[in-house]
Amino acid sequence: MFTNKNQNQPNKKENAAAGGGLLNIIGSGTKLNGDIISEGDIRVDGSIEGHVTVRQRLVLGDGGSIHGDIDAKEAVVAGFIKGNITVNDTLILKPSAKIDGDIATGKIIIESGASFNGRCSMNAHVSQIKPKASFHAPEAIGSQA
């Protein structure tokens, strides 16, 4: 007659763990040096110097920064990245996103105001993209004359 309604229902933390919905947060003001590998989602509002591998979703907040290559299933970027990005599914660049590096992704959504300096390739891996030619190299200038 008197039973706990939640007695037979698992709590939200158990549901997240059972569904692989692990969430990692690198908070604002936190600085990490080294490579990170995450089986679940990760949100970065601090800064990371190193390669980041995320088996699920990466969210880089407005004040966050990553100096290193990124490999993720999905990504939403609002901060700064210096490195190459490989996203298997969808990459979303928010208006405050700034990227200095090459992008390889299945799909890309670039919101007005976002910027990136590099090349973008869809359905190809970054390692398949040839390095950019330097426009300041003497042999590059001499060959155009």
N, C-alpha and C positions, 0 to 999 in steps of 0.2 A: 504494500500500500504506500509506504513512504520510501521511495527510492530516489537516488541521485540521477537526474536526467542525463548527466554526462558520464555516468558509470560505464556504459557500454560503448562510448564514443572516444576514440583516441584524441589527445589534445593536438593543437596546431603544430607544435614542435615535432611530435611523432609523425604527423602527416607529411611535413616538409622533408624529414629524414627518409621516410619510406619512399617518397616520390623522387628522391635524388635532388630535392630543392635546397641543397646546402647554400648558405649565403655567407660570404666573407666580406668584411668591410675594413678598408684602410682609411681611417678617419682623417679629417683635416688636421694639419699640423704633424702628421706622422710621415717619417721618411724611412724608406726601406732601400737597402743596397743588396742586390742579389736576385737570382731568378725565382719566379713564383710559378707553381703548377697547382691549379685548382680543379677539382672534379666537379664542383658546383659553380654557382654564380659568384661574381666578385664585383664589388663596388669600390672605386678608388676616388677618394676626395683629397688624399695626401699626395705624396710623390714616391715614385719607384724608379730606381736605376737598376735595370736588369731586364731580362726577357720575361714576358708574361704569357703563360699558356693557360687557357681557360676552356674546359671541356663544354661549358654551357654558355652563359651570357656575361659579358664584361660591360660594366657601366663606368665610364670615366666622367666624374662630375666636373662642373664648371671650374672649380679651383684646383682640380687634380692634374698631375702630369706624369708621363711615363717616358723615360729615356731608355729605349730598348725595343726590340722586336716584339710583336704581339701576334699570337695565334689563338683564335677563338671561334666558337661556333656562331655566335651572334655578338654584336657590339653596338653600343650607343655611346657616342663620344661628344662631350661638351667641353673638354679640357684640351691640354697640349700634349702632343705625342711627337717625339723625335725618334724615328725608327720605322721599319717596314711593318705593315699590317696585313695579316692574312685572316680573312673571315669567311668561313664556309657558307653561311647562309646570308644574312642581311646585315649591312653596316649602315648605321644612321649617324650622320654628322649634324649636330645641333648648331644653331647660329654662332655660338661662342667657340666652336671647335677650330683648332689650329693644328695641322699635321705637316711635319717635315719628313717625308719618306714616301715610299711606294706603297700602293694599295692593291691587294688582290682579293676579290670578293665575288660571291655569287650574285648579290644584288646590292645596290647602293642608293641611299636616299640622302641628298645633300640639301639641307635647309638654307635659305637665304642668309648670308653673313658668314657661313662656314668657309674655311679656306684650307687648301693643302698645296704643298710644293712637292711635286713628285709625279709619278705616273700612276694611272689607274688601269687595272686590267680585270675584266670580269671573267670568271670561270677559268682562271689560271693561277698557279702558285707563284709566289714572289720569286722563288729560285729560278723560275722559267723566264723571268724578265731580265733582259740584258742590262748591264749597268749603263747609266747615263753617260754620254760623251761630255767631256769638260769643254765648255766654250772658251775657256781661258788658255787652253793648251796650245802651244805654238804650232804643232803639227795640224791641229784642227783649223786654225786660222789660215795657215799656208795652203791647205788643200782646197779652200774655198776660193782662192784668188785666181 
